[in-house]
């Protein structure tokens, strides 16, 4: 299993590529199935990040991160069940 630090390294690479896509492999299973979704107050420029792999369903959750220019964050004003894109119930690495 990948460590939290390995997940942070992968997050940094994916984050720096935004709003473009990244070919960074999952630090856990090595598949190219990483997803990064931000959720926060509308127009605030910050929120929390859900970062996971769609293949192995492991990842990390980060709070109070800046949302990069050109990236749309899910709104906290929306009900959790209507927020898109959806975030699966993944195992959070600590």
N, C-alpha and C positions, 0 to 999 in steps of 0.2 A: 504494500500500500504506500502511495506517495505521501510525503510529509506535508505539513502546512507550509513550510518554507518552499518546497517544490511547487506547490500550488500558487504561492505568491509570485514566484519567478514566472510561471506561465501567465498569470494574470497581468503582470507588468508588460509582457510581450504583446499580449492580446490588446490590452488597454492602449498602449502606444501606437498600435496600428489603426485604431478607430479614427474615423468612422468606416474605414476599409476593413475587409475581412482578413483574418489571419489563418495561416496554415499550421499554427502551433499544435503539436500533438498533445493529447492528454498526458499529464505527468504520471497518471496511474496506469492506464491501459494502452497508451501510445496511439490510440485512434485519433483521427482528426474530427472530433465531434464536440469541441468545446463551445459553450454558449455563455454569453455575458449579457445580463439584463439589469438595468438600473430602475429603481423605483424611488420616487421622491415627491416633495411638494412641487406643484406646477410652477415653472419659471424660476426656481430657486438656484439652479446650477449645481446642486448637490443632492445626494440621496444615499441609498444603500445599493450594493452590488451583489447580485446572485451570480455566481460563476461555477459552472458545472459541466460535466461531460454527459452527453446524451447516450453514450454507449454503456458506461459503467455506473452512471448515476451517483458519482461522488463529486465533491467540490467544496467551495468555501463561500462564506458570506461575510461581506465587509460593510461597516457602517460609516456614514459621514464621508463619503468619497465624492470628489468632483465629477460631474457628468461632463464628458468632453463635448466641445462644440460639434454640432452636426449629428449628435446622438439624441434620440428621443427617449425620455424616461417614462416609465409607466407612472400614472398619477396616483398619489395617495388619496386623492379626492374620490376616486372610483372605488366601488365595493371590491374587496379582494377577489371574489369569484368572477368579476367582469374585467379584471385587468388583463391586457394583452400586450406582449405575448405571455402565455402562461409559463409558469416556472414549475417544473415537476418536484415531487417530494424526493429530493436527493439526500444522500448521506453527507452531512457536513463534517469535514475533516478539521480537527482542532489541534 
